[in-house]
Amino acid sequence: MRIFLISSVFIPLLFSGVAIGSGVDEGKRLFHDTTLGSSGKSCASCHKNGSGLDRAGEYSPEMLQEFMNFCIRDALKGKLLPPTDPRLAALEKYVRTFYKKK
C-alpha cells in the first residue's frame, strides 16, 4: 500500500513537465546568474533590488517574457529562451515579485 501511495504521488510529478525548482526561488537564482549570457552580467546587474521592474505585473506573461528575452539577448549577450523553457517561467515568477500596484 505504501509503495502504491508513494508512486501515485511522485511518478505523475516526474512526468508532468513540472521542473523541480522552477518557482520563485529558481527565478531569484537565475536573476543573479551571470551564465544566462556572455557579458558577465546578470539581470540584477541592471535591476538592483528590482529597480525598474515595479510595473512587471501589468504585462501579460507573453509580453513580460518577451521583455526579459530582449534583456537576455541585448544586455546579457545571451541566447533567447524559448517560451517553453522552465527558466523563463521561473524568471517571470520572480520578476513579478517586484510589482507595486499603483
C-alpha positions as CSV (number, residue, x, y, z in Angstrom):
1,M,0.0,0.0,0.0
2,R,2.8,2.4,0.9
3,I,4.6,1.8,-2.4
4,F,1.4,2.5,-4.3
5,L,0.8,5.7,-2.4
6,I,4.3,7.0,-3.0
7,S,4.3,6.0,-6.7
8,S,0.9,7.6,-7.3
9,V,2.2,10.9,-6.0
10,F,5.7,11.1,-7.3
11,I,5.6,9.3,-10.6
12,P,3.0,11.7,-12.1
13,L,5.0,14.6,-10.9
14,L,8.1,13.3,-12.7
15,F,6.3,13.1,-16.0
16,S,4.1,16.1,-15.7
17,G,6.7,18.5,-17.1
18,V,6.9,20.3,-13.7
19,A,10.6,21.2,-13.2
20,I,11.8,21.0,-9.7
21,G,13.0,24.4,-8.6
22,S,11.1,26.3,-11.3
23,G,9.3,28.6,-8.9
24,V,10.2,32.0,-7.4
25,D,13.4,30.6,-5.7
26,E,14.7,29.3,-9.0
27,G,13.8,32.6,-10.7
28,K,15.8,34.5,-8.0
29,R,18.8,32.3,-8.6
30,L,18.6,32.9,-12.3
31,F,18.1,36.7,-11.8
32,H,21.5,36.8,-10.2
33,D,23.1,34.2,-12.6
34,T,25.8,35.6,-15.0
35,T,25.7,32.5,-17.2
36,L,22.4,33.5,-19.0
37,G,24.7,35.4,-21.3
38,S,28.3,36.0,-22.1
39,S,28.6,39.7,-20.9
40,G,29.5,38.8,-17.3
41,K,26.3,40.5,-16.2
42,S,23.1,39.2,-14.6
43,C,19.6,40.6,-14.6
44,A,20.5,42.0,-11.1
45,S,23.4,44.0,-12.6
46,C,21.0,46.4,-14.2
47,H,17.9,45.9,-11.9
48,K,19.4,46.0,-8.4
49,N,16.7,45.2,-5.9
50,G,14.2,45.1,-8.8
51,S,14.8,48.6,-9.9
52,G,12.7,49.4,-13.0
53,L,10.5,46.3,-12.6
54,D,7.8,47.7,-10.4
55,R,5.3,47.6,-13.2
56,A,6.0,44.0,-14.2
57,G,2.6,42.8,-13.0
58,E,0.9,45.0,-15.6
59,Y,2.1,42.9,-18.5
60,S,0.8,39.6,-19.9
61,P,3.1,36.6,-19.4
62,E,4.0,36.6,-23.1
63,M,4.9,40.3,-23.1
64,L,6.9,40.1,-19.9
65,Q,8.8,37.1,-21.2
66,E,9.5,38.9,-24.4
67,F,10.9,41.9,-22.5
68,M,13.1,39.5,-20.4
69,N,14.3,37.8,-23.5
70,F,15.3,41.2,-25.0
71,C,17.4,41.9,-21.9
72,I,19.0,38.4,-22.1
73,R,19.8,38.9,-25.7
74,D,20.9,42.6,-25.7
75,A,22.2,43.4,-22.2
76,L,23.5,39.9,-21.2
77,K,24.6,38.9,-24.7
78,G,22.8,35.6,-24.4
79,K,20.5,33.4,-26.5
80,L,16.8,33.9,-26.4
81,L,15.0,31.4,-24.1
82,P,12.1,29.5,-25.8
83,P,8.7,30.1,-24.4
84,T,8.6,26.5,-23.1
85,D,11.9,26.9,-21.2
86,P,11.2,26.5,-17.4
87,R,13.9,29.0,-16.7
88,L,11.9,31.7,-18.5
89,A,8.8,30.8,-16.5
90,A,10.8,30.9,-13.2
91,L,12.3,34.3,-14.1
92,E,8.9,35.6,-14.9
93,K,7.6,34.5,-11.5
94,Y,10.5,36.2,-9.7
95,V,10.3,39.4,-11.7
96,R,6.6,39.7,-10.9
97,T,7.5,39.8,-7.2
98,F,8.8,43.4,-7.7
99,Y,5.4,44.6,-8.9
100,K,4.0,47.5,-7.0
101,K,0.4,48.3,-7.9
102,K,-0.2,52.0,-8.4
